[in-house]
């Protein structure tokens, strides 16, 4: 009967160790999050999602500008 109680106590010690490790890891992640939030890491959350949509429009507009520049140069000659 004494061996059974010793086994239970060892299992409880491991459980306490696992709880301590998980709480410590959670605190580390919380500190990292707070530091990055203060540095402004999470301020601009909309533009990266929209930027991919706007890149193709910028590429399409550039040739139009070049054509307009060529037309104005031809008129000035």
ChimeraX attribute file (.defattr): number of C-alpha atoms within 10 A of each C-alpha:
attribute: neighborCount
match mode: 1-to-1
recipient: residues
	/A:1	5
	/A:2	6
	/A:3	8
	/A:4	8
	/A:5	10
	/A:6	11
	/A:7	11
	/A:8	11
	/A:9	12
	/A:10	11
	/A:11	12
	/A:12	12
	/A:13	12
	/A:14	12
	/A:15	12
	/A:16	12
	/A:17	12
	/A:18	12
	/A:19	12
	/A:20	12
	/A:21	12
	/A:22	12
	/A:23	12
	/A:24	12
	/A:25	12
	/A:26	12
	/A:27	12
	/A:28	12
	/A:29	12
	/A:30	12
	/A:31	12
	/A:32	11
	/A:33	14
	/A:34	13
	/A:35	12
	/A:36	12
	/A:37	12
	/A:38	10
	/A:39	10
	/A:40	10
	/A:41	12
	/A:42	11
	/A:43	9
	/A:44	8
	/A:45	9
	/A:46	9
	/A:47	10
	/A:48	9
	/A:49	9
	/A:50	10
	/A:51	10
	/A:52	10
	/A:53	11
	/A:54	11
	/A:55	10
	/A:56	10
	/A:57	10
	/A:58	10
	/A:59	10
	/A:60	10
	/A:61	10
	/A:62	10
	/A:63	11
	/A:64	11
	/A:65	11
	/A:66	11
	/A:67	11
	/A:68	11
	/A:69	11
	/A:70	12
	/A:71	11
	/A:72	11
	/A:73	10
	/A:74	9
	/A:75	7
	/A:76	7
	/A:77	5
